Amino acid sequence: MVQYCCVCTGCHLATVLLSELFVCCVYYSGESLIEVKIEADSNDITEHRLDDKPRPYLCTVCDKRFTRRKYWKTHMLIHTGEKLYSCTQCEKRFTNQRYLSSHMNVHSSKYKCTECGKCFRSSDALTKHRRIHSGEKPFECTVCSKRFTTSGDLFVHSRIHSGEKTYKCLECDMAFSRFDSLNSHMRVHTGEKPYKCHLCDKAFSQSGSLNTHMRVHTGDKPYKCSLCKKSFTQSSNLQRHEQVVHSNRRPYECLYCGMLFKISVELKLHIRIHTGAKPYSCRHCSDRFGRPDQLKTHLLKSHNEGTWLTCDICQKKFSSRRDLNVHIRRHEGVKPYVCSECPKSFCSANELKSHYTTHSDVRHFCCGFCCTLFKRKHSVVRHLKHCSDTLKFNDI
């Protein structure tokens, strides 16, 4: 399928820096013209007109065409992976001199954010970054009204509505709406991990994964909960925390018993109670488990495999970091999990979850003998003994 940018004549800018350079472009997909109108990111770019320049240079890998041989040669480096230009300050490499020159601005601190100190390769990149701090999202989707900080993000988002995925993997036929997503995906097949930590030599396939990993060494937790002041290394962890701890919304329902859950992972683990699925098997014995943490505890207790986590205050040992953290909070009197219905607070999310039942009339647990309903599991277990004795089922 022929697809090229009529503005930048199909050069490497059309695939790598497409979202950063042009604003109102027309694409030719071999069938129809699709006009994409996006407000300019910089004042000096306002409009491009459709041209009919001949494009005699054809890429035999992806069928893109180019007006000039030099554009075609630069584009071909994308497929070969050849990066001849290396940075003298870090290990990054680039396909052409212009990309390298732009990258060097990061080391010179020419374009530095005054809010967080991060450096960028260009003034446009810095301008877009500042919108993260200001919260400005000037680009709006005309279909769903979702807003974005950059025109490139809006352009990529528009493919959700059109279903367009133009970048295809030659190894497994997976398709992507962004070239950089395809580029990252290819590392699954090659096993390449170009992003290395200079402190522990751990390597990553994505630069974002390395940035997140570095916070392990620095202790940086930039994402703070506004309700309990707890901090996180990743925004996704903060979102999960807010949903699990501070929200009563339970959108995930069990089809077997109707029980509701806040996150899909909880529902997935719960369903194994009904199905009896135990996908985690011990390599030393025949025992199997429904959860990975149960297998980890089993390996520690039964086979002495793994490392116990010890409390520095009382020397008590734990198999999981989560249980140790909860235990330490009890020593320190820290209760970050606050009930949204009353002033009570708790050391763990499970304690808060159990407490919420006092504010609800929902009773999930049923006695199999007399059909009495209970809010808590331990309540029905205690009741069962009394009920079986009363109904004289103790010999059964």
HUVENBEL-V337863 format. One record per pair of residues at least 24 apart in sequence whose C-alpha atoms are under 8 Angstrom apart, sorted by sequence separation. I is the first residue (numbers start at 1). J is the second residue. If there is no record, write none. Layout:
BEGIN
i=[I	I]
j=[J	J]
END
This chain:
BEGIN
i=[3	4	23	24	25	26	3	4	23	25	2	3	2	3	293	1	2	1	7	7	7	6	7	6	10	10	11	10	9	10	9	12	2	3	4	11	1	2	3	4	10	11	1	2	3	12	2	11	12	11	42	41	246	245	246	245	246	247	246	39	38	245	244	259	230	245	228	41	228	41	228	40	39	38	38	38	36	23	19	20	19	20	19	18	19	19	16	15	16]
j=[27	28	47	48	49	50	28	29	48	50	28	29	29	30	320	29	30	30	48	49	50	50	51	51	64	65	66	66	66	67	67	71	62	63	64	71	62	63	64	65	71	72	63	64	65	74	65	74	75	75	124	124	337	337	338	338	339	340	340	139	139	349	349	364	336	352	336	150	337	151	338	151	151	151	154	155	155	151	150	151	151	152	152	152	153	155	179	179	180]
END
